[in-house]
Amino acid sequence: MAWFNADDKMHSHPKVRSAGLEAIGLWTVAGTYCTDYLTDGHVPAWFVDSWPKGKSLAGRLVKANLWEVAEEGWQFLSWAEYQRTRTQVERDKAKAAERKANWLAKQGKSGDRNPDER
């Protein structure tokens, strides 16, 4: 599971203050969308359009230098600096699966369950 990070000093950052509370709401839900779908910070236009005043709020995020206009949507600025990228998340998931498989092998078990054991 990936997590969307928000700085604990965000409440007083000038960029956040200039964007406004409503735009930061869009910023937050878009961040969780990007993290869930591993978009590396790309926010599709349809997602912004699905929210009331979405385009206007996105414009406020651009003006505050939190997003930039991108092909078919918007892009979080400095995504890889503050969030895990798709590559990092997938690498970590693969490592976790390998650890689990190794642990199961040491226990004499396989990762596959016998349907009769359910």
C-alpha positions, -999 to +999 in steps of 0.1 A: +000+000+000+013+034-009+006+066+011+002+102+000+025+124+020+016+159+032+041+181+051+031+189+087+041+225+080+016+227+051-009+246+072+013+278+071+031+274+038+026+305+015+018+284-015-010+266+003-023+298+018-024+315-017-041+285-033-069+285-006-086+258+014-109+246-014-081+242-039-060+223-013-089+199-009-086+191-047-048+189-042-053+163-015-078+141-032-059+143-064-027+133-045-045+102-031-057+093-066-022+096-080-008+075-053-035+048-056-031+045-094+007+052-094+005+080-119+037+097-107+018+129-100-002+132-132-037+143-126-060+135-156-083+162-168-114+140-163-106+137-126-104+175-121-135+180-143-154+155-120-152+180-091-173+211-087-152+241-098-124+216-106-108+236-135-109+268-115-094+251-085-067+235-107-059+270-120-054+282-084-030+253-078-010+262-109-009+299-099+003+288-064+031+267-081+018+235-067+008+220-101+016+227-137-004+222-168+004+189-185-007+169-215-043+158-208-044+172-173-021+186-146+011+175-129+021+178-093+054+198-090+083+179-074+063+146-071+094+124-069+109+146-042+080+141-018+062+110-029+072+075-039+072+069-076+056+040-095+090+024-099+097+026-061+063+012-051+065-017-076+100-025-065+090-025-028+059-047-036+082-072-054+106-073-025+078-078-001+064-107-022+099-122-024+103-120+014+069-136+019+078-164-005+111-170+012+094-171+046+068-195+034+095-217+018+113-219+052+081-228+068+076-256+043+046-239+028+038-226-006+020-193-013-008-213-030-036-225-008-052-259-013-089-253-021-098-280+004-081-260+032-105-230+030 
